[in-house]
Amino acid sequence: MNTSSHFDQLIAHLFSCQSEEALSNALQELLTPSEVTEISKRLQIFRLLEGGVPQREIAKQLGVGIATVTRGSRALKAKEGNE
């Protein structure tokens, strides 16, 4: 089974959740607390970048490396280019 298929299965599993509580439970079953924290930080990176906060400030606020913020910035730019 390839990685794309695994990702598709993950998406299908998460979409099968019928409520916010069910989705929360599914994520807690799948992820460790540190993985939840890291994913949450990545989401915050997107929100702060969209709000115009400078990359270095985001890295400082969230306690992440500048490379992590730059990766988020590139992902947002790619997304905007595809819209």
N, C-alpha and C positions, 0 to 999 in steps of 0.2 A: 504494500500500500504506500502510495507516495504522500509527500507532505501536503500537497494541494488537497488531496482527498481527506486527510486528517483535519485540515482547516475547514473544509466544507462540512464535515461531521460536527465540528465544534459549533459552527454557525447554526446548523440545523438544531443542535441540542439547545442552544441558547434561545433560539426563536420558538422552540416548543414550550417554553415557560409561559404560563398563562397569567402570571401576575408579577408585580415587582418583588413580592416576597419570594416567589418561586425562583425568579432570576437571581436574587440575592443568595438564596440557598445553593443554587447550582454553582455560582461563582465561588462561594465559600467551600464547597465540596471539591472543586477543581483546582483551586489556587491556595498557596500558602499565604499566611498573613503578609509576608514580605513581598510576594508577587502582587497582591492586591494593592499594597502601598506603592509599588513601582508603577503599576498601570495607572493608578490614580494620579501620581505625579506627572506622568506623561500627558494625561488629559488636561491637567492644570497648565502644563507647558503650552499646549495648544490654545487654551483660553487666554492666557497671559499674552502670548504672541499676537493673538487676534485683537487684544486690547491695547497693543502698541507698546508693551513693556519691553525695554531693551534686553537682549539675550543675557548679558552678564548679570543684570539685576534678577532675572528669572532664576539663573543658576544659583545665585546667592540666596534668594528667598526660599527655594525648594531644596537646597543642599544637594544639587546634582552637578555633574560636570558640564562644562560649556559644550562639549561634543554632543551630549544628550539633547541639549536645547537646540543646537544647530541642526541635528537630525530632525527634530520636530519642525523647525523652520523650513527645512527642505521639503518635508512631507506636506506641509500646508501650501507651499508654493506649487508643488506638483498637483495637488488637489485643485487649486485655483486655476491652473493651466488646463485642467481637464473639464472644467465646468463651462 
